[in-house]
Amino acid sequence: MKRVSFSNYLKSTLLVTAVLSACCLCGYRLMKIQLVDSESYTNRKYSTYRYEQVIEATRGEIVDINGQSIVENKVGYSVIIQPEQFPESLAEGNDILLEITELLERYGVTPELTLPISEEAPYTFTTEDEDALEYFKSKLGLNVYATTEHCIAKLMEDYEISEEYTQEQQRLLCGIRYEMLLRGFSMNSRFTLAEDIPLTAITKIKESGISLPGVDIVEMPLRSVAQDDIIPHEIGTVGPIYAEEYEAYAEIGYDMDDTVGKSGIEQACEEYLRGHEGIKTVSVRNGEVLSAEITTPVESGNTVMLTVDSTFQRDLQKILEDFIKNFDDIRDEKTEKLKLGEITNGALVVLDAKDGGVLGMATCPTYDLTTYMEDYESLLKAENNPLVNRATLGLYRPGSTFKTITATAGLCEGLVSGYSTYYCGHLYEFRGHTYQCTGGHGDISVIPALQHSCNIYFYKLSEDLTIDNISKYAKLYGLGQATGLETGGAAGHLSDMDYYEEAGLTWTVGEVLQSAIGQSEWAVSPLQMAVVANTIANDGVRYEPHLVDSIWDYNLETKLQDIEPTVAATIPGKEAGVFDFIEQGMIAASTTNMPYEYSLGNLGYNVAIKTGTPEQGSRVQDSFFIGYAPAENPEIAFAGVIEGGEYSKYMIRSILEAYESYKSRMNPTE
């Protein structure tokens, strides 16, 4: 009988103990799994994950002074390309882009593309802007000498656009791929291919979902124009953020696929109109949504209320267009028709005399925002350039309206008083040249000089003033500089030695005389001259013109901010009552040479005006006016211009009647 050693016995005992311990542990774990943690382990057999959805913010609306919508929002559907599902293969991506684009076109939807090359061969550039073309070519990695063929070939090579496609398909894909490049399409940024697509197209796209990986449809707030004829140049447009803009926008919290204001009020008030996206966190298990929680609330943009009244704005536009249309039928004092010829262009501006708010501004020809967004090319090709707002960007010589500034300079500098005179004998000799006046006014002071627009009074005054003082007061009135309007405008330039040198012109001593009466090389806008009138109305206090009245919450329930008027300058004067003398001259001018039907003398209050007929190159002359009313307690200031015509002052009565109607609507109990 074999004896078992103690060591073997110990090993066996330990082994059995270890096995029993392991069994006990396994039993315990099994029991815990089955009885205690059964639910947890059951859940693990399902796929559970979380993801975030961006909730698009609604952009604030733009409304007129009465809260009537000019630009609003509607719910629409957009086709987007999601980078995470879109094929990495360029060739496969091209097939998908072509398929979805052709599908959309069957439902009348065409993507908005900005490739500056014609759609049909032989290809040409569609812009003459050298800077824009240089930027375009640089985006493709080409030099400035690249032709359209080089650009198309580079896009086809870079994005593997097959030669087997038709020429039309190749050009379409080049346009889409360039747009994706501009908008920075990447794994961090989706691409919006088309907006506001019809429901019928949505259904078809969803049916084709399997063959269109990366293509998705999202519900988005879309910009909608409620009144497309209200100051369209100043309202502006919105658009996508392009790659070259993204860095600046990213610093203030924008995503690449956000929409931003591109021009006008949309751009100037971006900080107010912009909303802030929200975040919805969604939990999904085995394809079933367990929960959806708003983790970051969405914030709608604020609504911008303008100073403009929609009806008054339409009235101004009609006054201007009717004057231009019926120019041939204007009558003189004897009620005989004047055959004056044809005119096509002009502008009007009306300001609130209390604070410089723009009550309305008209320009002719003009356009509506719907046409701008749907058929921009037709506006580019239209006669007389309706895309230019002549009220803010048109530059003209002010003619005799400028005499109000020369008079201000003489009175403020103490070179003349309200009663001192110069002699006007119709002809005036100055340094070997003969200048003439519209009449022989004899000894004349500032009030009748403004009334009768006596050139010789202002010629003689300019000799004492010199061009430096004339320019000094022109600047105080805001000429030769930006007006401060939110949407911008032309600064124009002065008519002085500095400008002549800059322009390569020869300054002669006679230019002082011509500058003093608003001829020579002045360049001013109707808006600037409305500001001049408003400054006189406010006894030398110049307000910056503004279009924004106030900022409200999205639903127009709570006013968040009033836009306070800004005083840009104050004109100091040595002569007491400087602006009283100028006002009296302008009131007298309103009673001169006005046929009864255009008369300003029977309105029940005085009107202060000054007119001018500046010579303007090939047009021979323009017709300018400025003014304000009622003269004793000004409520509005205004300016207007007609290119190549006369008698623009005959619009003033209609402007004042339209304003009276506006006041009645705003204050029906008065």
Residue, then its C-alpha position, 0 to 999 in steps of 0.5 A: m500500500k502506497r503511502v501519500s506524502f503530506s506535501n501531496y495531500l496539501k496540494s490536493t487539499l488546496l486544489v479542491t479548495a480553489v475549485l470550490s471557491a471558484c465555483c462559489l464565486c461563479g455561483y454568486r456572480l451568476m445569482k447577482i446577474q440573474l437576480v440583482d443586475s438582470e435589467s442592466y445586462t438585458n439593456r446591454k444587448y441593445s445599441t444605445y447612443r446619444y446625438e445632438q440636433v441643431i435647432e435653427a434659430t429664427r432670424g428677426e424680422i424687419v418692420d416699418i414704423n407701424g409694425q408692418s412686416i417688410v421682411e419676415n420668415k416662413v417655414g420651408y424645407s432645404v436640401i442639404i448635403q451631410p458630410e458624414q454620409f456623403p461619399e468620400s469618393l469624388a466620382e461617386g459624390n458627383d453622381i449623387l450631386l448630379e442626380i439630386t440636382e436634376l431631380l430638383e430641376r424637374y420640380g422647378v428648383t435650381p441651386e443658387l450658384t456663383l461660379p463667375i463663368s457663363e453656363e454655355a460654351p464658349y465660356t466667358f467670365t460673367t463679371e468684369d470686376e478684376d478683384a473678384l476674378e483674381y479671388f476666384k482664380s486664386k481659390l482654384g490655385l490659378n494665376v491671374y492670367a488663367t482663362t475660362e477654359h483653364c478654370i473649368a479644366k482645373l475644377m474638372e480635374d480637382y473634383e474628378i468630373s468625368e468627361e463622360y458627362t455632357q457639357e451641360q452636366q460638367r458645367l453644373l457640377c463645376g458650379i456646385r463644387y465651386e460653391m461647396l468650396l466657397r462655403g467650406f464644405s467639410m466634415n464640420s460643415r454641411f452644405t445647403l444645396a437648395e432652399d424652399i423646395p416644394l412638398t412634391a419634391i420632398t416626397k420624391i427625394k425621400e423615396s430616393g433616399i437609398s440612392l442618395p447617401g448624404v442628401d437630407i431634407v431639413e425644416m428651416p426658417l426661410r427669409s420671406v419678403a412681405q413688402d418688396d417695394i419698400i426701400p429695397h436698396e436699403i433693406g438688403t439681402v441675406g446669404p451663406i457664409y463663404a470660406e474667406e469670411y468664416e474665420a471672422y464670423a467663427e470668432i463671434g459664434y457663427d457656424m459655417d452653414d449659418t445665414v448672415g446679412k449680406s447688404g443693407i439693413e440685413q447686414a447693418c443690423e446683423e447683431y440684432l437680427r441674428g438668433h442663436e441656435g438651440i441644441k436638442t439631445v436625443s437618446v436612442r436605443n435599438g433605433e427607438v428614441l428614448s428621450a429628446e431634451i432641449t439642452t440649449p434653448v433656441e433664441s429667435g432674433n430681434t425685430v428691427m423697426l425702421t423709421v420709414d412708413s410704408t404708405f408714405q414711402r410708396d407715396l414718395q416713389k409715386i410722386l417721383e415716378d409721376f413727375i418723371k413720366n409726366f415731365d413733358d406736361i409740366r405747365d408754366e405760370k401761364t398754364e401753357k405746357l412746356k415741351l421739356g423733353e424726356i427724363t428718366n432718373g431722379a431721387l427724393v429724401v425726406l427726414d424727420a426734422k426732430d432727429g434725422g430719421v429717414l421717413g422715406m426715400a425714393t429713387c428712379p428707376t428702382y426695383d423690387l426685392t422679389t425681382y432682385m432675388e429671382d432675376y438679378e441678371s435682368l436688373l444688371k442689364a436694365e437701362n439707367n442702372p436701377l441697382v443704384n440708389r440715387a438717394t444715397l449713392g448718386l453724386y451731383r453738383p448742388g448748384s444754388t442750393f449750396k448758397t445756403i452754405t456760403a451764406t452760413a459761412g459769411l454770417c458765422e465768420g462775421l464777414v457780412s451781417g443779415y443786413s449788409t449788402y453787395y452791389c449786383g449790376h448783372l455783370y461782374e468783372f473778376r481778375g480779367h473774366t466777366y461773370q453774370c447774374t440772372g438779373g441786376h439786383g442792385d444793392i442786395s442783402v442775404i435774404p433777397a440774395l437767397q430768394h432771387s439766387c443772386n450769383i454776384y452776391f455770393y461771388k463777392l462774398s466768396e472773395d472775402l471768405t476764400i475757399d478754405n472757409i467755404s470748405k470748412y462750413a461745407k464739412l460742418y454741414g456734412l459734405g465730403q464725408a459719410t453721412g452715418l446712415e446705417t446702410g452707408g452711402a457715397a461720401g462725395h467730395l469737396s470742390d477745393m484745391d486739395y480735390y483738384e490736386e488729387a484729381g489732377l485738375t488745375w485750380t484757378v482763382g475763378e474756381v472760388l466763385q464757382s464753388a461758392i454757388g455750387q458749381s465747379e467740382w462739388a459732388v453731393s448726394p440727395l441724402q447729404m443735401a437733405v441733411v443740410a436742410n435739416t441742419i438749417a432747420n435745427d439752427g446749426v445742429r447736424y443730426e446723422p440720418h438713420l433708418v432704424d427707430s428701435i429694436w423689439d423682441y421677435n413678437l413685437e411685444t417688448k421694446l428692447q432699445d430705442i435708437e437715440p439720435t446722434v449729433a454729428a456737428t454743431i455750427p457755431g456762429k458769430e452773427a446772432g440769428v444766422f439761421d433766421f436770416i437763411e430761413q427767411g431767404m428760403i421762405a421768400a424763395s418758396t413764394t417765387n415763380m410757382p404756378y398755382e397748382y404747385s404753389l407753396g403759399n396756401l398750405g397754411y404754414n410757411v415752407a423754407i426751400k432753396t433750388g438749384t440748376p447745376e450744370q452737370g457735364s453732358r446732361v447740361q443741367d440737373s434740377f435740385f431742391i432742398g427745404y423744410a416745413p413748417a418753417e416756424n416749427p420744422e417737422i420734416a426736411f427734404a431734398g430732391v434731384i432730377e437728372g437732366g431736367e428742370y422744375s423739380k421744385y414742383m414736386i414739393r407740394s405733393i411731398l408736403e401733402a403726402y406728409e400731411s396724410y402720413k401725419s393723419r394716419m399716425n395721429p388720427t385724433e389730431 
